[in-house]
Amino acid sequence: MKEKYDFHEIEAKWQEYWSGKGLNKTDTDASREKFYCLEMFPYPSGKIHMGHVRNYAIGDVIARYKKMRGFNVLHPMGWDAFGMPAENAAIKHGLHPAKWTYENIESMKKQLDRMGLNYDWDREVTTCSPEYYKWNQWFFLRLLEKGLAYRKSSFVNWCPSCATVLANEQVIDGKCWRCDSLVIQKELEQWFFRITRYAEELLRDCDKLTGWPERVVLMQKHWIGKSEGAEVDFPVQGMDEKIKIFTTRPDTLFGVTFMCIAPGHPLAEKLVRDKDKLNAIKEKYGKIEEKVGFFTGQYAVNPLTDRKVPIYVANFVLMEYGTGAIMSVPAHDQRDFEFAGEYDLPVVPVIVPEKSAGGKDLPASEFKQAYEDEGILVNSGNFSGLKSSQAKTEIGKYIEEKGLGKRTINYKLRDWGISRQRYWGTPIPVIYCDKCGIVPVPEKDLPVILPEDVKFTGKGGSPLAESEEFRKVKCPKCSGEARRETDTMDTFVDSSWYFVRYCSKRDENPLDKRNISYWMPVDQYIGGIEHAVLHLLYSRFFTKALRDLEVLPFDEPFLNLLTQGMVCKETLRCPEHDWLFPEEAQDGKCVLCGRPVDRGRVEKMSKSRKNVIDPDALIRRYGADTMRLFSLFAAPPERDLEWSDKGVEGAHRFLNRVWGIVYKNSDSKNSNELPVTSDKLKTKEKPGDSSLVIRHSLLLVRKTHQTIKKVTGDIDREYHFNTAIAALMELINEISSFTPEADEDRASLFFALKSILLMLAPFAPHIGEELWEAIGEKSSIFESPWPVWDEALAKEEEVELVIQVNGKLRAKLLVPAGLSDEEARQRSLEDAKVKEIISGKEINKVVVVKGKLVNIVTSNK
């Protein structure tokens, strides 16, 4: 064993060893209990960042720990490889997206290997490979057969910058989730997955997600958005038409003063004569920050009051929610109130606080805001005087009895639009024939492969439409001329089932039922909170849909979910050069110009703010084990991690300290045949002292068993790696202060060394392996079982009792654990030093904190 800790040599050695021995490979084995650990796979952008490091280090510790606990562990990795960045790179650099993607994959795979991650690369998934996306297409065809995939014309979320459609879940505060551009509405023919058919089950089964963070479950429930209310038909005056609305507030029906329909509502074309106005408002459709509309010139009739109300077309009414039409009650809805004020529409209060008098018609200008709380109905015919909560039920019944509508349930969740006007995605396996209509691609012709002869311009529309070789095809039914669908699938389709693909090796059937039944569902899934609605909801839907197609035998894909916190660092800014990388600021000054640097707040690491740390540079300077250890020690996994250079150096010093202790005591391995048991390690009393003194050897053994218990519990209980590592540091302190004298001392030391290496190995696998070999072990440390504590040896036989007099520390005693309060009181009062201090003073009271402290309070201070 070398005296110096050479992490470069050690890490390269053990990475080669693991690869050569195939220690990371996994097989289905029904005789063993399985554990499926999975981190969300990355987009192959070319380089990993510290967020990746933290995510993958967490998963690697869990996988290695579970393997040492005897589980058959599946820990795979792959690449979420389709997407716009590759296409944008093709436009910018003239590279084919496939070349750019696979080069990045090769680079990132090397980075992951340098981290010492124990992935089973025999199961590697690359979603842009035809072998993978063939099954996207196969699933699409099965969903199409079952009516779960369909095509319709609709207004869609359109990102002008990305030149593609976005699902509702991909629009955040009116902006594109990827590039932050303002999203507009555009009418297109699109393919959809009917996720709404599973809305109730998705909502109900949220209660099964007991291993998920409550925050994520609540976000899913909110997005599904179940609402109980009523559908009501408003006849259009002078026309044989009705406008159906859905409302969660039937108690406000008597306060309707106007109606609004979406620009794409089927009646809009019939009601509006000025088509230029209609087309103009379509351009502003869905821009909720700008509520605009216009009067159609037509009226509807409120079926409960027989009063006519004007019909408006408004940009904030969405076809995707409810019926595409709303009744507007400005007195009790703030959005309607603001619209009424803008267009000088009447406001009729029909609910007032319980202590208020009746309401009356008022112009909007005399209202300051809508009253949206519970109250008493007024101006509501026979329902006046009812509490609004009771009126919801009673008016709902009345609507049904009179045939005016029905009570019903609605969901905020909309069907998933999967069409994307991009090249680098899964081709949708559909053919359009003028004679036969929409024709699915025959299964024997899958996969429909992306063509090579595509030009990338960055302009709107799918690049596939420019490829005649791809577009022109014979109809599978009539053999006539036909054309392929040129849109590709949303890349979230790729990630909605990849966890199933990992269950079988690359050369096996992707849907092998034996493998799927054994490995699924995922036992521990790890990823960012930003996927709470998008990826996680789609994966749950896909799982349930494939279950109904008899592909999968389970309801939920992920038993447990850990959403790790972000990696954050302070920002640095130069008045001249703007944001700076950490290495561009030294001694508070910009190295580029010498001007003082402003230290900003701690924020999530991002390339745009340059507050980033390069994992490769960190590994070169400190090694992968140090990087892993710091990322796991600095904060609990679910909390944000604040970057600290001193923290990294501290982690490195700790590993060097472990190395030094093993180097110093490596000869202790010669004594490992001596048993380390409680009957060998006896206590003896120190002459002249009233307390028992435990031999140093037993203290070390006890501390080791306590550490095993602590570390095991911290990992098993919510993966509190930071406190587990802290316990290892405490044990190292104990070992470093231990000087063996007899053989039993050396046996105790060797037991402590073996135990700490076994516990350290999942966190820092390379140094764990090297030191395991150094103490004489022949096989990989990861082929050894996790240490088990002895409850009797872990139990404290003696504890330190602090004695205070009037709140000041006066003595410390070693006493038996579990000593009664009365006995602790007596021992404290009998201590020679305490006796001297309290001599001649009256004792007012003695306060005992069990097993910790005794405070003697005297009257004469």
MOSULQUI-V669956 format. One record per residue. N is the residue number from 1. OMEGA is omega in radians with two decimals (NA if undefined). Layout:
N,OMEGA
N,OMEGA
This chain:
1,3.12
2,-3.13
3,-3.08
4,3.09
5,-3.14
6,-3.03
7,3.11
8,-3.11
9,-3.07
10,-3.06
11,3.09
12,-3.12
13,-3.03
14,3.04
15,3.08
16,-3.13
17,-3.13
18,-3.12
19,-3.11
20,-3.12
21,-3.13
22,-3.07
23,-3.09
24,-3.10
25,-3.05
26,3.07
27,3.03
28,-3.11
29,-3.06
30,-3.13
31,-3.09
32,3.07
33,-3.06
34,2.96
35,-3.10
36,-3.14
37,-3.02
38,2.94
39,3.10
40,-3.06
41,-3.01
42,2.89
43,-3.08
44,-3.10
45,3.10
46,-3.14
47,3.03
48,3.09
49,-3.04
50,3.02
51,3.05
52,-3.10
53,-3.11
54,-3.12
55,-3.04
56,3.08
57,3.10
58,-3.13
59,-3.10
60,3.10
61,-3.12
62,-3.10
63,-3.13
64,3.13
65,-3.12
66,3.10
67,3.12
68,3.07
69,3.04
70,3.14
71,2.94
72,-2.92
73,2.98
74,-3.12
75,-3.04
76,3.08
77,3.12
78,-2.96
79,3.07
80,-2.70
81,3.06
82,3.06
83,-3.02
84,-3.14
85,3.12
86,3.13
87,3.10
88,3.08
89,3.10
90,3.13
91,-3.04
92,-2.97
93,-3.14
94,3.10
95,3.02
96,-3.13
97,-3.13
98,-3.14
99,3.13
100,-3.08
101,-3.08
102,3.04
103,3.11
104,3.13
105,3.14
106,-3.13
107,-3.09
108,3.11
109,3.09
110,3.11
111,3.14
112,3.10
113,3.13
114,3.07
115,-3.13
116,-3.10
117,-3.01
118,-3.13
119,3.02
120,-3.05
121,3.05
122,-3.12
123,-3.10
124,3.14
125,3.02
126,-2.94
127,3.14
128,3.11
129,3.12
130,3.13
131,3.11
132,-3.00
133,2.96
134,-3.09
135,2.94
136,-3.12
137,3.11
138,3.10
139,3.13
140,-3.13
141,3.13
142,3.12
143,3.10
144,3.12
145,-3.07
146,3.14
147,-3.14
148,2.99
149,-3.11
150,-3.11
151,3.08
152,3.05
153,-3.12
154,2.98
155,-3.10
156,3.04
157,-3.07
158,3.06
159,-3.12
160,-3.11
161,3.13
162,-3.14
163,3.13
164,3.12
165,3.05
166,2.99
167,3.13
168,-3.11
169,-3.11
170,3.07
171,-3.08
172,-3.12
173,3.07
174,-3.08
175,3.12
176,-3.12
177,-3.05
178,-3.01
179,3.06
180,3.08
181,3.10
182,-3.10
183,3.08
184,3.10
185,-3.12
186,-3.12
187,-3.10
188,2.94
189,-3.03
190,3.00
191,-3.10
192,2.90
193,-3.02
194,3.13
195,-3.12
196,3.10
197,-3.12
198,-3.04
199,-3.08
200,3.13
201,3.10
202,3.12
203,-3.10
204,-3.07
205,2.98
206,3.14
207,3.07
208,-3.02
209,-3.05
210,3.12
211,3.13
212,3.03
213,-3.11
214,-3.13
215,-3.13
216,3.13
217,3.13
218,3.11
219,3.11
220,3.13
221,-3.14
222,-3.12
223,3.09
224,2.90
225,3.12
226,3.13
227,3.05
228,-3.11
229,-3.09
230,2.95
231,-3.09
232,3.12
233,3.07
234,3.11
235,3.06
236,-3.09
237,3.09
238,3.14
239,3.09
240,-3.11
241,3.05
242,3.04
243,3.14
244,3.10
245,2.98
246,3.12
247,3.01
248,-3.09
249,3.08
250,3.10
251,-3.13
252,-3.06
253,-3.13
254,-3.13
255,-3.14
256,3.11
257,3.02
258,3.10
259,3.09
260,3.06
261,3.12
262,3.11
263,-3.13
264,3.12
265,-3.12
266,-3.12
267,-3.05
268,-3.13
269,-3.13
270,-3.04
271,-3.01
272,3.10
273,-3.09
274,-3.07
275,3.10
276,3.09
277,-3.11
278,3.13
279,-3.13
280,-3.12
281,3.06
282,3.13
283,-3.12
284,-3.10
285,3.06
286,3.11
287,-2.98
288,3.13
289,3.14
290,-3.07
291,-3.14
292,3.11
293,3.07
294,-3.13
295,-3.11
296,-3.02
297,-3.11
298,-3.12
299,2.97
300,-3.12
301,3.06
302,-3.03
303,-3.14
304,-3.09
305,-3.04
306,3.09
307,3.11
308,-3.13
309,-3.10
310,3.12
311,3.10
312,2.87
313,-3.07
314,-3.06
315,-3.07
316,3.09
317,-3.02
318,3.06
319,-3.05
320,-3.14
321,3.14
322,-3.07
323,-3.07
324,3.10
325,3.12
326,2.90
327,-3.04
328,-3.10
329,-3.01
330,3.13
331,-3.00
332,3.04
333,-3.00
334,3.12
335,3.11
336,3.14
337,-3.14
338,3.12
339,3.14
340,3.12
341,-3.12
342,-3.04
343,3.04
344,-3.14
345,-3.05
346,3.11
347,-3.10
348,3.11
349,3.09
350,3.04
351,3.10
352,3.05
353,-3.02
354,-3.08
355,-3.08
356,3.06
357,-3.10
358,-3.12
359,3.09
360,3.12
361,3.13
362,3.00
363,-3.09
364,-3.09
365,-3.13
366,3.06
367,3.08
368,3.09
369,3.14
370,3.04
371,-3.00
372,-3.09
373,3.05
374,3.11
375,-3.12
376,-3.13
377,3.00
378,3.11
379,-3.01
380,3.08
381,-3.10
382,-3.12
383,3.10
384,-3.13
385,3.11
386,2.96
387,-3.05
388,3.12
389,3.11
390,-3.11
391,3.09
392,-3.13
393,-3.06
394,3.12
395,3.06
396,3.11
397,-3.10
398,3.13
399,-3.13
400,-3.13
401,-3.10
402,3.13
403,-3.11
404,-3.11
405,-3.13
406,3.00
407,-3.06
408,3.11
409,3.12
410,3.13
411,3.06
412,-3.14
413,3.11
414,3.08
415,-3.01
416,3.08
417,-3.02
418,-3.10
419,3.09
420,-3.09
421,-3.10
422,3.11
423,-2.92
424,3.13
425,-3.13
426,3.07
427,3.11
428,-2.97
429,-3.11
430,3.11
431,3.14
432,-3.13
433,-3.14
434,-3.10
435,-3.01
436,-3.14
437,-3.14
438,-3.10
439,3.09
440,3.03
441,3.12
442,-3.09
443,-3.12
444,-3.10
445,3.10
446,0.04
447,2.90
448,-2.97
449,3.08
450,3.14
451,-3.14
452,-3.00
453,-3.08
454,3.09
455,-3.12
456,-3.09
457,-3.08
458,3.13
459,-3.07
460,-3.12
461,-3.10
462,3.06
463,3.14
464,-3.14
465,-3.13
466,-3.11
467,-3.13
468,-3.14
469,3.14
470,-2.98
471,-3.06
472,-3.06
473,3.04
474,3.10
475,3.13
476,-3.11
477,-3.01
478,-3.13
479,3.10
480,3.12
481,-3.12
482,-3.14
483,3.11
484,2.91
485,-3.09
486,2.99
487,3.05
488,-3.07
489,2.96
490,-3.09
491,3.06
492,3.00
493,-3.13
494,-3.04
495,-3.11
496,3.11
497,-3.05
498,3.13
499,3.06
500,-3.12
501,-3.14
502,-3.07
503,3.13
504,3.12
505,-3.04
506,-3.13
507,3.13
508,3.07
509,-3.11
510,-3.09
511,3.12
512,-3.01
513,3.13
514,3.14
515,-3.12
516,-3.11
517,-3.12
518,-2.97
519,-3.05
520,-0.07
521,3.10
522,-3.14
523,3.11
524,3.11
525,-3.03
526,3.12
527,-3.04
528,3.14
529,-3.12
530,3.13
531,-3.04
532,-3.11
533,-3.01
534,-3.02
535,-3.05
536,3.12
537,3.11
538,3.13
539,3.10
540,3.10
541,-3.11
542,-3.14
543,-3.12
544,3.12
545,3.14
546,3.01
547,-3.13
548,3.03
549,3.12
550,3.05
551,-3.11
552,-3.10
553,-3.08
554,-3.02
555,-3.05
556,-3.05
557,-2.98
558,3.14
559,-3.10
560,-3.11
561,3.03
562,3.10
563,-3.07
564,3.11
565,-3.13
566,3.01
567,-3.00
568,3.11
569,3.10
570,3.10
571,3.13
572,-3.06
573,3.10
574,3.13
575,-3.10
576,-3.01
577,3.09
578,-3.05
579,-3.12
580,2.94
581,-3.12
582,-3.10
583,3.13
584,3.09
585,3.11
586,-3.13
587,3.07
588,-3.11
589,3.11
590,-3.13
591,-3.11
592,-3.07
593,3.11
594,-3.11
595,3.14
596,-3.10
597,3.05
598,3.07
599,-3.09
600,-3.12
601,3.08
602,-3.10
603,3.04
604,3.10
605,3.12
606,-3.14
607,-3.10
608,3.12
609,3.09
610,3.11
611,-3.02
612,3.04
613,-3.13
614,3.14
615,3.14
616,3.13
617,3.13
618,3.12
619,3.13
620,-3.06
621,-3.01
622,-3.06
623,-3.10
624,-3.11
625,3.10
626,3.14
627,3.13
628,-3.05
629,3.13
630,-3.08
631,-3.13
632,-3.06
633,-2.95
634,-3.11
635,3.00
636,-2.99
637,-3.09
638,-3.12
639,3.05
640,-3.13
641,3.09
642,-3.06
643,3.12
644,3.08
645,3.12
646,3.11
647,3.10
648,3.13
649,3.11
650,3.10
651,3.13
652,3.10
653,3.13
654,3.14
655,3.07
656,3.13
657,3.08
658,3.13
659,-3.10
660,-3.14
661,3.11
662,3.12
663,-3.11
664,-3.00
665,-3.06
666,3.12
667,3.11
668,-3.13
669,3.14
670,-3.09
671,-3.02
672,3.10
673,-3.14
674,-3.12
675,3.08
676,-3.07
677,-3.09
678,-3.13
679,3.09
680,-3.06
681,-3.02
682,3.10
683,3.03
684,-3.06
685,3.12
686,-3.10
687,3.09
688,-3.13
689,-3.08
690,-3.10
691,3.08
692,3.07
693,-3.12
694,3.13
695,-3.09
696,-3.10
697,3.13
698,3.08
699,-3.13
700,3.12
701,-3.14
702,-3.14
703,3.13
704,3.12
705,3.09
706,3.14
707,3.09
708,3.14
709,-3.11
710,-3.10
711,3.12
712,3.14
713,-3.13
714,3.12
715,-3.12
716,-3.07
717,3.02
718,3.01
719,3.11
720,-3.07
721,-3.09
722,3.13
723,3.07
724,3.13
725,3.09
726,3.11
727,3.08
728,3.11
729,3.09
730,3.14
731,3.09
732,3.08
733,-3.14
734,-3.14
735,-3.07
736,-3.14
737,-3.07
738,3.08
739,-3.11
740,3.12
741,-3.13
742,3.12
743,-3.12
744,3.05
745,3.13
746,3.08
747,3.11
748,3.13
749,-3.13
750,3.08
751,3.13
752,3.13
753,3.12
754,-3.08
755,-3.09
756,3.10
757,3.10
758,-3.12
759,3.13
760,-2.99
761,3.12
762,-3.13
763,-3.10
764,-2.94
765,-3.07
766,-3.14
767,3.07
768,3.13
769,-3.06
770,-3.12
771,3.04
772,3.09
773,-3.09
774,3.14
775,2.98
776,-3.14
777,-3.02
778,-3.09
779,3.11
780,3.11
781,-3.11
782,2.97
783,3.11
784,-3.13
785,3.06
786,-3.12
787,-3.12
788,-3.13
789,3.04
790,-3.05
791,-3.13
792,3.14
793,3.13
794,-3.09
795,3.09
796,3.05
797,3.10
798,3.09
799,3.10
800,-3.14
801,3.14
802,3.14
803,3.09
804,2.96
805,-3.07
806,3.04
807,3.14
808,-3.14
809,-3.13
810,-3.11
811,3.03
812,-3.14
813,2.94
814,-3.08
815,3.11
816,3.06
817,3.13
818,3.12
819,-3.12
820,3.13
821,-3.13
822,3.12
823,3.09
824,3.11
825,-3.10
826,-3.12
827,3.14
828,-3.11
829,-3.11
830,3.13
831,-3.02
832,-3.10
833,-3.14
834,3.12
835,-3.12
836,-3.07
837,-3.04
838,-3.11
839,3.10
840,-3.12
841,3.12
842,3.13
843,3.13
844,3.13
845,3.07
846,-3.12
847,-3.12
848,2.96
849,-2.90
850,3.06
851,-3.07
852,-2.91
853,2.96
854,3.12
855,3.14
856,-3.10
857,3.14
858,-3.11
859,-3.10
860,-3.05
861,NA
